[in-house]
Amino acid sequence: MKQLIAVFPILFESQNYEPGNELPTHNAGLVEVWIGNGTAIWKDTEEPKKRSAKARQTTAPAGLPGDAYPSAGAEQDLVGKPPSRKTRGAQPEPTKGRRKSSA
């Protein structure tokens, strides 16, 4: 549905309409004058369909539950499983040729 929206302040029938307010459209003559002067514009009020966000996991999946204790030194040990090779973008290892059996 289209609405007539004020671009500039308008005084109509003892009521002030600020920019962004919806204007009455029962007086066709004034509607044409407002649009011709650039004082008002037609705006479509139907909202476009919103797409749902598709999320991917970006962190490592959970591994061991609990706190990680440093084994030695100042560096802290990490808890969790690393992402799969495919997820990390690692190059696949070259396949070795199949060996023939002597039987």
N, C-alpha and C positions, 0 to 999 in steps of 0.2 A: 504494500500500500504506500502511496506517495503522500508526503506531507509538505506543506509550504512552511519553510523555515526562514526566520528573519536573519539578515546579514548585518543590518544596521538597526539602531533603536527606532521603533515605530510607535506613534501614538494613534490608536484606532479605537473608536467608541469609548472614550474616557479610560482606556487601559493602555499601559506602557508594555510593549513587547521588546525584550532585550535580544541581542544577537544569540541565536541558538534556540529561541523559543518558537513553538509552533503557532502559526498565524491562522485565524479563521478564514475559510474560503467561501463563505456564503455571498460575498459581494464580488461577482466576476469582474466588474470594471476595475476595482481597486487591485485585484489579483494581477490582472494584466499590466497595470501601471507599475506595481511593485517589481514584477519580473522584468519589465522593460527598463526600469531605472537601475536594476541591479541591487535593489534593496532587499529582495527576497529570492530564494531559489527553491526549486522542487528537489526533495531528497527522498530516495527510496528507503523505507524503514525495514524491509525484509533483510534479515541477517543471513549471510551465506553459511552453508553447512561447514561446521568446524571439523577438522580432521583430528582424530585421536592420535596422541603421540605414541610412537612405537619405541620403546626403550630396549637397549641391549645392556647386558651386564658388562661393566668395564673393569671391575676389580677381580682379583683372584677369588675363586669359590672358597668357602669356609673349609678349613682343614681341621686341626686339632682344637678342641674347645679348651679354654683357659688361658692363663697368662704365659708369655714366653719369658724364660729366664736366660740371661746372657751366659754362654758357656765359658768364655774366656775373653778378657780384654774389655775395651770400652764400647765395642760395637754390640748392638742389640740383635738377638736372633729373631727371625720372623716366623710367624705361625701362619700356615695356610698352604694351599696347593697352588703351584704356578699354573697359569692358563695353558690350555693345550697348544701344541705346536701350530696347529692351523689358525687358532685365534691370535697367536703372537705374530704370525706371518713368517715363521721360520721356513727356510728352504728344506724340502724333503731330502732325506738321505738317498744317494743313488742306490738302486737295487742291485744286489749281487746276482750274478747268473746262477741258475739252478744247477747243482752238481748232479751228475749222473751216478746212480748207484752201480756197484760192481756185480750185483746179483743177477 
